[in-house]
Each structure stands twice: as C-alpha cells, then as structure tokens.
Amino acid sequence: MAAITYVGLPISSGGAHALGRMSRREAHDRTMTFLRTCTEPVEPIEYSFTALNVPELGNVKQLEHELQRRFGGRSHPTGDRQRIAISPSQVGDALTFLDDVDPQPTNQWGMAPVWFWISSKFRILDPATGRALPGQAPERYTGVEYESSVPLGSSGLRLMLDKGAKIALELCIPDPDNQVLGRVVPWIQANLPCRLSPKQWRAWTPTKSGSLKARRITLSQETELD
C-alpha cells in the first residue's frame, strides 16, 4: 500500500470540521498543541485575516476599517476578499480583535465578514521515535493529488476563526501497516481539537499501469485496516 489519506472534510461535507461550542482561543491553543506535539513544519505557519464581501450583508466598513487600523500594511485584495498577513507575534492581538468584534454581523446563511486563518503544512511524526514518518515526499508520488492542490506525501491544516471555529485537515501516512496505524492514528486523534470521521480515510495502492488508485477504507476502533 502506497499511502493512507484523510480529508476532513470534503467540500461536499462542509469543507471542515466544525468545533461546536469550543471557544476560538481554545481552538487556537489545541491546534497549536497538536502542531507542536505531532508534526514538524515543512514551512513557517501562516497567519492572516480575510475580510469577505458577504452576499446580502449590510455595510460593514467600520469593521473593515478597524481591522485595517490594527493590522493593516500588508493587505492583498483577491477577488471578493481582502487578505491581511500578520506575524506570529500578533496572534494574541488577533484573538483579542475577534473577541472585541464579537458577535460579528452575519447574513441569512450565517456567514461573517472577518475570518482569521492559521495555515500549516507539515510532516507527521512517529510517536515511537519523535521523528517524521518516512516517505513524506510529494515527488515520490509523481504529483498525484488526494485533494485539490494537495499531493500525496504532504499534510496540512487550516484553522478558521470567525464567529466560531472550524478546522480543515489533510493527512497522509505513507507505507502504513497496522502497527504504524495503531500508534499514529490514536495519537493524532488524542491531540486534535476535532474528532476524525471514520468515513474519510482512503487507501492508495499502485495499479499495473503504474498509477495510483484510491479506495475508501474504515479504520476500526483497533485502528486496523479492513
């Protein structure tokens, strides 16, 4: 088996795990604990705000101006949104800003205009060794993607904070066997702020033509492959 992947969640299922009543600060703290404990970074973590042009929402210029006043200087307009990158030293201020503007106005679908993003690309560690699991290299899989713009051999997450909190995950475990899964998956689950869905795992195996084929699998409570 070439790899096992997890996408949480696909666009058809909402695109991310909602963190329910968990506060934004707790979601941030638990996500950072997961990253420190279970991963090593491929590149620096990115922190940013987006100010969205929300359909059927009234004038929110005052909110946008306050965001610009506190964090402006590196604003990047992209389509219907304004993106402001911030430094790691400003994260505490970002969480305070979200508290200060809570509750944000929302449209009839519950969409708020200001989101804070934490994005990380990483390698998954082996809890038995504290080192990265071998084989986490996208070039090994010749560019095959298991999610849009996410190649096999890579993993990452995005924490999104607006009026609440949600987290999107892409996890790739190369060359897994039951022993590896039995120690890695429960360890990841114990440190994540969300519960992994048993329906979102896929096994990738080579075909006779040299390509890779995915099939849905279910990990049992003993974390063994079906």
N, C-alpha and C positions, 0 to 999 in steps of 0.2 A: 504494500500500500504506500502510495507516494506521500499522502498528507491527509489530515482531517481538518476541516474548517468549521468555523461557527460565524454566522452573520446574525447580529442582534440589533435591530430586527430588519428584515427586508422592508422595502418601501410599501409593499402590499400589506404589511402587518403594522404599519405606522412609522417605520424607519428608525425607531429607537426604543429602548426600554424606559417607560415612564417610571419615575421613582416615588410615585404616590405622594404621601404626606411628608416625606423626608425634606428637611429644610435645605435651602441652597447651600448654606455653609457646611452642613453635614455631608451633602452630596460631594462638595468640593473636597472636604477632608478625607472622606473614604476613597474617593477616586485617586487622590494623591498618595494615600497609603498603599493602594493596590499597585500603582506605578512604581513606588519605591521598593515594594516587597517582592513583586512577581515579575518585573520586567527590567530590561536595560534599554536606554533610549537609542534609537537609530539617528535621531537628530533632535535639536532642542525643542522642548514643548512650546507650542504657540498659544498665545493668549490674545483674544480680540473681542471687540464689541461689533455687532451689526445693528444698524438702525434700518428697519424694514419699512417699505411703502406698503402698509397693510390695507388690503381691499376693504372698503366700506367702514373705514375708521376715520373719525374726525381729525381735526388739526392737532398734531402732537409736536408742533415746532418747539414749544417750550421745553419739552422733554429732550428733544434732539439737541437744542442749544445747550442745555445743562450737561449733556453727555460730551458735547464738543468742548465746553468750557473746562471740564475736569480732565478730559483725556485727549483733547484734540492735538493736532500737529502732525499726525500720520494717518490721515483719512484717505481711503481709497474707494471711490464710487465704483460699483459694479452692478450694472443693470438697475434693479429696483431696490438696491440696498446700498448703504454706506458702511464701509468697514474701517474700524479704527484698531490698529495693533497696539498692544500695551506691553510693558516689560514685566518680568516676574515680580519685581519689587512693587508693582502697582496692583497686584491681585487683591490684597486686603482692601485697598480703596475701591476696587471694582465691586467686591461683595457688599461693601458699605453703600455704594451708589445704588445697587439693586434693592437694598433694604430701604433706602431713602425714598425711592420712587414707587415702592410697593403700596397698594396694588396698581399695576400698570393698567391703562385702558386696553380693552380688547374688543374685537369685532364680534359678530354673531357666532363665529366659529371658535371663539376663544383664543384668537391669535393676538399676541402682544407685539409692540413695535421694536422693543430693545431686547436683544439677546446677548449674553456673554458666553463665549466659546473657549473651551480648553481642548486642544487637539494634540495628540501624541502618536508618533509612530515608534514601534518598539519591537524587541525580541523577547520572547517568553523564556523565563528562567526555569531550570530544573530544580525543584526544592531539595533534591538529594545532593546536589553539588554546588548550588548557588551560581552556576554558570549557565549561559544561554544554551537551550536545546540545539543540538547540531542540525544543520541543514536549512536554517532560516535565511535563505538567499534567493531572491526572486529570479536571478539569472539561471538558477538551476532548473526552473520550470519553464524556461523559454517564453516568458511573458504571459502565460496563461493566467487569466483573472478569475477569481472566485466571487467577486463583487465588482461592480463598475469601478474601474481605475484602481482596484486593489489586487495586485498579483499574488499568486500562490508564493509562499515563502515569506510573506510580510504580515504584520499585525498592527492594529492601531485602535484608537478610540477617540470619540468626541463627546465631551460633556457639555450640555447646553442648558444654560440657566436663564430663565425669563421670569414668568410669574411662578414657575415651579422648577422642576429639574428632570432631565432625561439624559440617557447615555446610549450612544451607538457604539457597537463593538464589531471588530473583525479580528478573529483569532485563527491562526494557522499553526498546527502542530505537525511537523514533518516526520515521516517514517515512524508512526506511532505503533506500539503494541499495547497489550492490556496492562503490562507493568508500568509503562510510561504514563498511560492514561490514568491508571489507578492512583498515581501520586500527583500528577499535574492538574487534572481537571478539578478534583475536590479542593485542592489548594487555591486554584484560581477562584472557584466559587466562594470559598470562605473569605476571600479578601475583596471581592467585588461588591459594589453597593446595590446590585440588582441580582435577581435570580435568573440563571441561564435556562432557556427553553429547551427541553429535550427534542423538540421538533426541528431545530435549526442547525443540526450537525450534518455535515456531508463528508463522505469518504471519497477520495480521489485516487483512482487506480490507472495504471498505464494500459493502453489498448495495443492491439497487434500492429496498428499503423504507426505507433509511436506517440500518439496524442494522449491526452488525459481525459478520463470520463468520471463524472460525479454521480453518486447515488446517495439518497437520503438514508441516514442511519439513526438509531436511537441508542443513547447510552443508558444502560440500566443503572440502578442505584449502586451496583458494584462497579460501575464505570467500565464495563466490558463491552467489546464490540459484538453486535448481533451477528 
